[in-house]
Amino acid sequence: MRRVCRRLTPIRGALVLLGAFWLTAAAAAPSLLYSTPEEAPKPLLLDGHALVSYFDKQHELWLRRRDLPAPVQVSTKPGTAARNSYNGLVQGGDNLYFLWRAQLTSGAQRGARQLWLRVSRDGGKTLSPPVRLDSGGAASHPRMSATADGKLYVAWMDLRAGSLQQVYLNRTSDGGRHWLPRDQRMDPGSRGSYDVFVAARGADAVVGWVEKVESGWALKLRTTTDGGTRWSAVQALPNTSGHPMTPRAAYTQAGLVLLDYVEDRGLELRRSDDRGQHWSPPMVLPGTETVGSSGFELAGNAKGTLCAVWPGPFHLQTQKADIYVTCSQNGGVHWPVPARLDSDAPGANQSLAPAMALDDQGRALVVWQDLRTIRPSIFLDYSVDGGRTWAQQDMPLGAEPGRHNAQFPGIATDGAGHFLVTWERADSDDLSRARFELIERRLSLSCAEGQGKSDACKPDPSYSAPAVAPRERLLERVRAFWSAYVAGDFHKGYGMLDPFFRSRVKERFFLSRVGQISYLSFDVLAQEIKQVGYRARVPLKLKFEAKELQLGTEMSSIPPSERRIEEDWVWVDGDWYKVYQTQSGDFLPRL
């Protein structure tokens, strides 16, 4: 084969410098045991006991209660598929309801998706026999709501009729002892229904969905005022242009409240003060125009406080989201301007997946997963006055924020100032070898509404802020890295690359691909370094050459050249590491 030798210009040489490997980083973000929040562990506080339902690696659903000798298996064979499954745990009076979706793994109905439910009437110590709720075998995205007197409504989307999703319901009025003889279709005549939602209080309940109509999309629902014996006709709510998404309903002191998100508009609110017969026109909550497409959550209490929490703005990774919250003190009638809970600079780091718990005394905790510590960590903020004000400084959970990959926080309260937070973490960036752990953290807010936020109110008295990433050490590391490269010590350089790259690319492979370029000298432009928290952008001037550089089947060269470059460094595992860049990005976690 004829070898052609040509010279590369400094611009072409710079491309080689910045991307020595033709690797992609698209699959670099950690993907933990659970792939959606619906699969994630669900916490509950009951009579001082911490309960958590969770899927294991064999795709079975379990209940862990710390005072019991061993976890209790909830799901039964045939096995469940944890991917895109559902882990549902709600309390209704003295009953605990466990809902999951089982995907059959063998037999003539292999692949069928069935909804199963079990009830515990003694705090999780024993479970009733499993009951199948659907009759179609193609159920997905279930939602449920329970009342204190034994009513439970389970609604879901179903593909039993073909490609168009339909909404079905099953219910019980005696704590799960008896169910409908057959599940009930709720959206007759629809041309495709999505985003089902359900809410219940006393004898009242609402089941709704987003439906495809000739003019676009519409919010539709049906209500009952007699515990589900009779349902209203399908009602289409006043709509604006746009596609309503992820609707949530809640019963409050002011009546029935419905929130949904419409892109480029914000969170739309509708209220009904006559049990769902008539609805107010939609209004956009102040300051919610940038909610983005990642959803929101609702939390309320018996005193009429209703809070919405969301990450925003967040549009396909082009903007980094912060966590926002707004709380109405009169059941959803009036809403203040949202508060931003993140304590770092606005938009500096990605924050997603918020969860919130609120008790009747106005004590509230919001938890979320946050990338300011490079690896995702769980952070929280709190309020003791029903969300009117929030602590000025948020705080991480866990002894060493950023030491593990943490995702999918969940939260519960017992209504007496005690909270249970759960999340999952992996102890390695190489997820094929990682050990996954289910983490529980019990917290308390000792002060009541009106007492203010003193140190005694903090939910975690042992809290200490994460270590500040020192700028002096950054300069030492940058100079040590490039000194090693100038000396040709790529073994030392490899050890100073970020751990996320090193978990994907082993040293032997790395060393076999470097060395064609000679680095002659460098000059770190220290005065121009930009550091924000655990991240830094470092400019420097670099001199390099390549006497022989193989590109595919061709041989090329780079004459002695100088170029200004900017590189990213991150503070992780107690030191600074250089971020390895490829043409398609880096290997850092992205949530």
Secondary structure, 3 states (H helix, E strand, C coil): CCCCEEECCHHHHHHHHHCCCCCCCCCCCCCCCCCCHHHCCEEEEECCEEEEEEECCCCCEEEEECCCCCCEECCCCCCCCCCCCCEEEEEECCEEEEEEEEECCCCCCCCCEEEEEEEECCCCCCCCCCEECCCCCEEEEEEEEECCCCCEEEEEEECCCCCCCEEEEEEECCCCCCCCCCCEECCCCCCCEEEEEEEEECCEEEEEEEEEECCEEEEEEEEECCCCCCCCCCEECCCCCCCEEEEEEEEECCEEEEEEEECCCEEEEEEECCCCCCCCCCEECCCCCCCCCCCCEEEECCCCCEEEEEEECCCCCCCCCEEEEEEECCCCCCCCCCEECCCCCCCCCCEEEEEEEECCCCCEEEEEEECCCCCCEEEEEEECCCCCCCCCCCEEECCCCCCCEEEEEEEEECCCCEEEEEEEEECCCCCCCCCEEEEEEEEECCCCCCCCCCHHHCCCCCCCCCCCCCHHHHHHHHHHHHHHHHCCCHHHHHHCECHHHHHHCCHHHHHCCCCCCEEEEEEECHHHCEEECCEEEEEEEEEEEEEEEEECCEEEEEEEEEEEEEEEEEEECCEEEECCCECCECCCCCC
